[in-house]
Amino acid sequence: MPIYVYETIPEATGTTPERFEVRQSMSEAPLTRHPEHGTPVRRVLSGGLVMFTNSQSGESCGFPSGASSGGCGSGNCCMN
């Protein structure tokens, strides 16, 4: 089952949302309330896995979207 990220919807300006993860079936409806305290929530869309292939060697590289280590920004990308 996938793990979805949710965040609370701030009721006041300047309030930091609380993020949490929930393991749910893909067929389950998204949560609308925090399971512990009932605050309204929304599902957060996040990046998935990006696959690059080096056309010269055929080598595949998979880095999580927005990865700060091991990604193209660190010079380790097989697209170079």
SVG drawing of the C-alpha trace seen along z (x, -y; Angstrom):
<svg xmlns="http://www.w3.org/2000/svg" viewBox="-13 -36 43 38">
<polyline fill="none" stroke="black" stroke-width="0.4" points="0.0,0.0 1.3,-3.5 2.1,-6.0 0.5,-9.4 1.7,-12.7 -0.9,-15.0 -0.8,-18.4 -3.1,-20.3 -4.9,-23.4 -3.9,-26.4 -6.8,-28.2 -4.8,-31.4 -2.3,-33.2 1.3,-32.5 0.4,-29.1 2.8,-26.3 1.0,-23.2 1.6,-19.9 2.8,-17.2 2.2,-13.5 2.1,-10.3 -0.6,-7.7 -0.5,-4.3 -3.7,-3.9 -5.0,-1.8 -5.2,-3.6 -9.0,-2.8 -9.5,-4.7 -10.8,-8.3 -8.3,-10.9 -8.5,-12.0 -10.3,-15.3 -9.6,-15.4 -6.5,-14.6 -7.0,-11.1 -5.9,-12.1 -7.4,-15.6 -9.9,-16.2 -8.2,-19.3 -8.9,-19.7 -6.2,-18.3 -5.2,-18.1 -3.1,-15.5 0.3,-16.8 1.5,-15.9 5.2,-14.9 7.7,-13.8 8.3,-10.3 11.2,-8.4 12.9,-9.8 14.9,-7.4 17.7,-8.6 19.5,-6.5 22.9,-7.2 22.5,-6.7 26.2,-5.9 26.5,-3.1 22.9,-2.2 23.4,-2.6 20.3,-3.6 20.3,-6.0 17.3,-6.5 17.2,-9.5 14.3,-10.6 12.9,-13.9 14.6,-16.8 17.3,-14.6 20.1,-16.6 22.7,-13.9 23.6,-11.6 21.6,-13.6 22.7,-15.6 23.6,-18.6 26.4,-16.7 28.0,-15.7 26.9,-12.1 24.2,-12.1 24.7,-9.6 23.3,-12.1 26.8,-13.9"/>
</svg>
